[in-house]
Amino acid sequence: MSDAEIARGPLLPPLPDGTGHGGFRPEEIDTGTPHPARMYDYYLGGRDNYEVDRIAADRVIEVHPQVRLSARANRAFLGRAVRTLVGGGIRQILDLGTGIPTSPNTHEVARASAPDTRVVYVDNDPIVATHAGARLTDADRTGFVLGDVRDIRSVLAHPTVRRLIDFDRPVAVLLLAVLHFVREEEDPAGIVTALADALPAGSHLVLSHATDEPYEEFPGGRVDATARDGVVNVYKNATAPLTVRSRARVAELFGPFTLLEPGVVRVPLWRPDGEIPDAEELNNTIFYGAVGRKD
């Protein structure tokens, strides 16, 4: 493989060389069903999406116009968390469910202060792989794996992961806006446990998750059941349904990871580096976020 590596993940069979799309046949890319990664790209103003994704995303925006606010806030949380962990000495990052590349990407944020940081991106959408070579991978310090967090052991055993990530040294694992696409029967807590078992002490988990809870300090805050049900119904027809969870349940998902201050909060409130949004904006930001450490 070239240095700008697009690694074929464990969930797809080997393909012959020269098939295009970074080693994937065009027909492997499902353009007929909305995909959360491509919908998220649309929320952020990206253009790497299909008509079916835009139609679905517009339905979400119609019932919950603030979804773009949430997507931007979640992206900013990623940046602050990565800068914090790299500033604390982390030099290896496993970004699970990375989605369509949107600059600044994880490795760009990390390498702004630590150029030697190694990053492996993982996503289950082949179209992400078509962009990863140009935007995510460079030299031998960054790689991409087509894989699914629901088969996390296969992801952790993938040759690209094993080549770039030294599991004897602390690792930061990112699960940004991912686990709300894992149903309870698919055991999201088990995914985190498997990660914790594979990681050494000093490793960190960065997690954000959608909720339908009102912000507790917003006067008159309430759950808009119509908006919630409308959003959930749109994702029922996507490649992965949406499962919103409470703050308490999100905290439980950290399992053996010890939460860092300020704990599980609306993402703009995690160690803000600018003006703090007012209570109404926080109520409309539907993501909780937190960072945990394995002791």
ABEGO torsion letter per residue (X at the ends): XBABBBBBBAABBBBBBGAEGGGBBAAABBAABBBAAAAAAAAAGBABBBAAAAAAAAAAAAABAAAAAAAAAAAAAAAAAAAAAAAAGBABBBBBGAEBBBOBBAAAAAAAABAABBBBBBBABAAAAAAAAAAABBEAABBBBBBBAABAAAAAABAAAAAABBAABBBBBBBBGAAAABBAAAGAAAAAAAAAAABBBGBBBBBBBBBABBBAABBGBBBBAAAAAAAAAAAAABABBBBBBBAAAAAAAAEABBBBOAEBBBAAABGBABBBBBAAAAAABABBBBBBBBX
